[in-house]
Amino acid sequence: MASRFPAGCLALACILGVVACRQQAAPAPTSAPVPVTTTTVRVLPWSDTVQALATVHARESVTLTAKVSEIVEQVHFESGQQVAAGQPLVTLRVDAQQAALAEAQAAAAEAGQQFSRLQGLAAQQLVSRATLDAQRATRDAAAARVRQMRSEISDRQVRAPFAGVLGIRQVSPGALLTPNAVIATLDDITRVYADFQVPEAALSALAPGARVTAHGTAWPGVTFEGAVETVAARIDPVTRTLTVRAAFDNPKRRLRPGMLLQASLFLPQRQALVVPEIAVVQVGRESFVYRVGEDGRVARAAVDTGVRRDGLAEIVQGLEAGQRIVVDGTGKLRPGMAVAEAEAEAEAGTVPARPAPPAAADAQSGAPDRD
């Protein structure tokens, strides 16, 4: 008797029956909890930072020149020399001025003696008061001439106005030195200033004494510590920024005038939710963390982040203090997965430390240099 069903239908029915039997025989898979490291979100002290490019200036800086035009007789310094305040640097020719001084001193001595004689005669009423007053004026004028000549001789010796380091020497003995000619530069760099611009929005939080750190390409790995010394009184109406001057101690003279630094200004502390930065997952423009529920399963919590610094991230919106989030192991999680919480290696505000090989640990043991 011929079958009512086509052969193809019978074959399909057989295959489906075999598959159904295998599915019934196979045990249902069970998902084991994923081991992760978690931490508790807490409110901690936090300070905002303002990043800016800063230019270094010497505490005191001057370009040395002469007051008069004269021949250089002696040069008392070398390029790059450290000098003390008042130390002679250049002596100009003073022959003519010394001769004029001797003449003025002789005239002053004679005028003084003449005044003394007339003073005695005036006491005996042998000369008039007008004659005595005229001689007094002559005596005073002669004394003033002496002081003038001594000042002109002093002008022919250039001295260091303050202690500092000299630049490149640009004069030699025998050269004609004019008031426009540069002798050398002099900078006091035992303490330097760094000027940078900050937005006017930060004005309310600015105050002298605020902490500033700086880094320069000339000294990789070196952190310079300073503090705000002055905040400018005016805001630039074009850029809407104001100038902040930070002071840095410079005992090793690493910072030089004109150097460019990357400065970080730390504003006053405030309270904020802070989590390890590695806990924040970034997908496109969306940021989220995995929050652990009471049932041990994770859920995605969208967050808005603020300032990120030193491996930490500020949470502006999306989390509350006391909630637990996943710090390490986020790459293998999906919403709804069960997790097994490992012992937290760090609370909010610190970054979990990963064990390093012995060689790497020895290499990383050195602390960054600071000045």
C-alpha positions in Angstrom: 0.0 0.0 0.0 1.5 3.4 -0.9 2.3 5.9 1.9 0.1 9.0 2.2 3.1 11.2 3.1 6.0 12.0 0.7 9.4 10.5 1.6 10.9 14.0 2.3 8.3 14.7 5.0 9.1 11.4 6.7 12.8 12.2 6.8 12.3 15.7 8.2 10.1 14.2 10.9 12.8 11.7 11.9 15.5 14.4 12.1 13.3 16.6 14.3 12.5 13.7 16.6 16.2 12.9 17.0 17.1 16.5 17.9 14.2 16.7 20.4 15.5 13.5 22.1 19.0 14.9 22.4 17.8 18.2 23.9 15.8 16.3 26.5 18.8 14.1 27.3 21.3 17.0 27.7 21.3 18.7 31.1 20.4 22.4 31.3 23.5 24.6 31.6 24.1 26.5 34.9 25.9 29.9 34.8 28.5 30.1 37.6 29.0 33.5 39.3 31.7 35.6 37.7 34.6 36.5 40.2 35.1 40.2 40.3 36.6 42.8 42.6 34.2 45.4 44.1 34.3 48.5 46.2 31.9 50.7 48.0 31.1 54.2 46.7 31.9 56.8 49.3 32.0 60.6 49.6 35.7 61.7 49.9 37.5 65.0 49.9 38.2 66.0 46.3 39.9 69.0 44.7 39.4 70.3 41.1 42.5 71.2 39.0 43.0 73.7 36.3 45.6 72.8 33.7 47.5 75.6 31.9 50.7 76.5 30.2 53.0 78.6 32.3 56.1 80.7 31.6 58.9 81.0 34.1 60.3 84.3 35.2 63.2 85.1 37.5 62.5 86.5 40.9 64.7 89.5 40.0 66.0 90.1 36.5 67.9 93.0 34.9 69.9 93.8 31.8 73.1 95.5 32.9 74.1 98.7 31.1 76.3 101.7 31.8 75.0 105.2 32.7 77.7 107.0 30.6 79.8 106.6 27.5 83.4 105.7 28.3 86.2 103.2 27.6 86.1 99.9 29.5 89.2 99.7 31.7 88.5 96.4 33.6 86.0 93.6 33.5 85.6 91.8 36.8 83.4 88.8 35.9 83.0 85.8 33.6 80.0 84.5 31.8 77.6 82.4 34.1 79.3 83.6 37.3 77.4 83.8 40.6 77.8 87.3 42.0 76.9 89.0 45.3 74.9 92.2 45.7 77.2 95.2 45.2 80.0 93.3 43.6 82.0 95.3 41.0 81.4 94.0 37.4 82.9 96.6 35.0 85.2 99.6 35.7 85.3 102.5 33.1 88.1 104.9 32.7 88.0 107.7 35.3 91.2 109.7 34.9 89.5 112.9 33.9 86.9 112.6 36.7 89.5 111.9 39.4 91.4 115.1 38.3 88.2 117.1 38.4 87.5 115.7 41.9 90.9 116.8 43.1 90.2 120.3 41.8 86.8 120.4 43.4 88.1 119.2 46.7 90.8 122.0 46.7 88.2 124.6 45.9 85.9 123.3 48.6 88.7 123.5 51.2 89.6 127.0 50.2 86.0 128.1 50.4 85.6 126.5 53.8 88.6 128.3 55.2 87.5 131.6 53.7 84.1 131.2 55.3 85.7 130.4 58.7 87.7 133.7 58.5 84.7 135.8 57.6 82.7 134.2 60.3 85.2 135.4 62.9 85.2 138.9 61.4 81.4 138.9 61.3 81.4 138.2 65.0 83.5 141.3 65.6 81.1 143.2 63.2 84.0 143.9 60.8 82.2 142.5 57.7 78.6 142.7 56.7 76.1 139.8 57.1 75.6 139.8 53.3 79.3 139.1 52.7 79.2 136.2 55.2 76.1 134.8 53.5 77.7 135.0 50.1 80.8 133.1 51.3 78.5 130.4 52.9 76.9 129.9 49.5 80.3 129.6 47.8 81.4 127.0 50.4 78.2 125.0 49.9 78.5 125.1 46.1 82.1 123.8 46.3 81.0 121.0 48.6 78.2 120.1 46.2 80.7 120.0 43.3 82.8 117.5 45.2 79.8 115.3 45.7 78.9 115.6 42.0 82.4 114.4 40.9 82.3 111.5 43.3 79.0 110.5 41.9 80.4 110.6 38.3 83.3 108.4 39.4 80.8 106.0 41.0 78.8 105.9 37.7 81.9 104.6 36.0 81.9 101.4 38.0 79.0 99.0 37.2 78.0 96.9 40.2 75.5 94.0 40.7 72.3 95.5 42.0 71.4 92.1 43.7 72.8 88.6 44.1 72.3 86.3 41.1 73.7 84.6 38.1 75.2 86.5 35.2 74.5 85.7 31.6 76.9 85.8 28.6 79.5 88.5 28.9 79.2 91.0 26.0 82.0 93.5 26.7 85.8 93.5 26.7 88.5 95.8 28.1 89.3 98.7 25.7 85.8 98.8 24.2 83.8 102.0 24.1 80.7 101.3 26.3 77.6 103.4 25.6 74.4 103.6 27.7 72.6 101.4 25.1 75.2 98.7 25.1 74.4 95.5 27.0 77.1 94.3 29.5 75.3 91.1 30.5 72.1 89.9 32.1 71.6 89.2 35.8 68.9 86.9 37.2 68.1 85.8 40.7 66.7 82.3 40.1 66.9 80.9 43.7 63.2 81.4 43.6 61.2 81.8 40.3 57.7 82.7 39.3 55.5 80.9 36.8 52.7 83.0 35.2 49.7 81.3 33.6 46.1 82.1 32.6 43.0 80.6 34.2 39.3 81.1 33.3 37.4 83.8 35.2 35.0 81.0 36.4 37.7 79.9 38.8 38.1 83.4 40.3 35.9 82.7 43.4 38.1 79.6 44.3 41.5 81.4 43.7 43.5 82.5 46.7 47.2 83.0 47.6 48.7 79.8 48.9 46.8 77.4 46.6 49.0 74.4 45.6 50.5 74.3 42.2 52.5 71.6 40.5 54.4 71.9 37.2 56.3 69.6 34.8 58.7 70.6 32.0 60.0 68.8 29.0 63.6 69.7 30.0 63.3 67.6 33.2 61.2 64.5 32.4 59.8 62.8 35.5 60.5 65.8 37.8 57.6 67.4 39.6 58.0 71.0 40.8 56.0 72.1 43.8 54.9 75.7 44.2 52.0 77.9 45.5 50.0 80.7 44.2 51.5 84.0 45.2 49.5 86.6 43.3 46.2 86.8 41.4 45.9 89.6 38.9 43.5 92.4 39.7 42.2 92.6 36.1 40.5 90.1 33.8 41.3 90.2 30.1 38.0 91.4 28.4 38.9 89.5 25.2 39.9 86.0 26.6 38.0 86.3 29.9 41.0 84.9 31.7 43.2 86.3 34.5 46.8 85.9 35.2 47.9 83.8 38.2 51.5 83.9 39.5 52.9 80.9 41.3 56.2 80.9 43.2 58.6 77.9 43.1 61.7 77.4 45.2 64.5 76.6 42.8 67.6 75.5 44.9 69.0 73.3 42.1 68.4 76.1 39.5 66.6 73.7 37.2 64.0 76.2 36.3 65.2 79.0 34.0 63.6 82.2 32.9 61.6 81.7 29.7 61.0 78.0 30.3 57.6 76.5 29.4 55.8 74.4 32.0 52.6 72.4 32.2 51.1 73.7 35.4 48.3 72.2 37.5 46.4 74.5 39.9 44.6 72.7 42.7 41.5 74.4 43.9 40.1 74.1 47.5 38.9 70.7 48.5 35.2 69.8 48.4 33.2 66.6 49.1 32.5 64.4 46.0 31.8 60.8 45.0 35.0 59.4 43.8 35.6 55.9 42.3 38.6 54.2 40.6 38.7 55.2 37.0 39.0 51.6 35.8 35.4 51.0 37.1 34.0 53.4 34.6 33.2 51.7 31.2 33.1 54.0 28.2 31.1 53.0 25.1 30.9 55.8 22.6 29.6 58.8 24.5 28.0 56.7 27.2 29.7 56.1 30.5 28.4 53.5 33.0 29.5 51.3 35.9 28.3 47.8 37.0 26.4 48.2 40.2 26.0 45.0 42.4 22.5 44.4 43.7 21.4 42.8 46.9 20.7 39.6 45.0 24.4 39.4 43.8 23.6 40.3 40.2 25.0 43.3 38.3 23.1 46.0 36.5 24.4 48.8 34.3 24.2 52.3 35.9 24.7 55.2 33.6 26.9 57.9 35.2 28.1 61.4 34.5 31.8 61.8 35.3 33.6 65.0 36.3 37.3 65.5 36.8 39.6 62.5 36.3 43.0 62.5 37.9 45.6 60.0 39.1 43.5 57.0 38.3 40.4 58.3 40.0 37.1 59.7 38.5 34.6 62.0 40.1 30.9 60.8 39.7 28.6 63.8 39.2 25.4 61.8 38.7 24.2 58.2 38.6 25.5 56.7 41.9 24.9 57.2 45.6 27.2 56.7 48.5 27.1 53.2 50.0 26.4 51.4 46.7 28.8 48.6 45.6 30.3 48.7 42.1 32.6 46.4 40.2 36.1 47.6 39.9 38.0 44.8 38.2 36.4 42.3 35.8 34.0 44.5 34.0 35.0 43.2 30.6 33.3 39.9 31.1 30.1 41.1 32.6 26.6 41.5 31.1 23.5 43.0 32.9 21.9 40.4 35.1 24.9 38.2 35.6 25.6 36.9 39.1 29.0 37.8 40.5 31.2 36.5 43.2 32.7 39.4 45.0 36.4 39.0 45.8 37.9 40.7 48.7 38.1 44.4 47.8 41.7 45.5 47.4 40.9 49.2 47.7 38.0 51.4 48.7 36.7 54.3 46.6 39.4 56.8 46.2 42.2 54.4 45.5 43.2 52.2 42.6 43.4 48.4 43.1 47.0 47.3 43.0 48.0 44.4 40.7 50.8 42.1 41.8 54.0 42.7 39.7 56.8 40.3 38.8 59.8 40.6 41.1 61.9 42.3 38.5 59.2 44.7 37.6 58.5 45.5 41.2 62.2 46.3 41.8 62.2 48.6 38.8 59.1 50.4 39.9 60.3 51.0 43.5 62.0 54.4 42.8 59.8 57.4 43.5 59.5 60.3 41.0 62.0 63.1 41.5 60.7 66.3 43.0 62.2 69.8 43.2 
